Amino acid sequence: MPPKPKFTREEVIRAALQLVSRKGMDGLTARELGESLGSSARPIFTLFKNMEELQTEVRAAAMRRFETYGNQISGDMPLFKQIGMRMVLFGMEEPKLYQLLFMRENRKAAGFDELFGELDPTATACIELLCRTYDLSVPDARALFENVWIHTFGMGALCATGVCRFSEEQVSSMLTTEFQAMLTLIKLGRLPSKEPSSR
């Protein structure tokens, strides 16, 4: 009968997430994780087939942390802006996890159409919200989402890499300015609509 594991899967994932939060995914090695747990690396491999399986679980845990991160943002803010605020502030407070989730070098997306699929279901929910709130067609809402998301991603990346740091008030103001500018261009017909990809 195999020995009972010293740790649960959840305990190992939690320790691994803390390690990645400090050192990035490159810092997640069996040896480092074993030391964090006060153990050898052996118990890890009684719970996971390999490090790739553990890395997948850590990414999922990082996404769950990101998804709950926005709970601290003011509820009287429009939902679409709350999502943007959450993204930028997460880049400031959890730079290694932001890089893990949104700045992977091995991403195969060739353009925004491919990336759009990775952003679902959040992207679709945002577009539906923009259609209802601002009386936009789906292509116009998608164009607005795309332009504002790219701007928001850039702000988050600047924060996550330590290039810039903004106050929460600055983030709010910059997101509002970008959103209003893009919405105005769309209403004036000066920003091309983004037809959904047929692929």
Secondary structure, DSSP 8 states (H G I E B T S, - for coil): -----SS-HHHHHHHHHHHHHHH-GGG--HHHHHHHTTS-STTHHHH-SSHHHHHHHHHHHHHHHHHHHGGGS-TTS-HHHHHHHHHHHHHHH-HHHHHHHH--TT----SHHHHHHHHTTHHHHHHHHHHHHHT--HHHHHHHHHHHHHHHHHHHHHHHTTS----HHHHHHHHHHHHHHHHHHHHTT-S--------
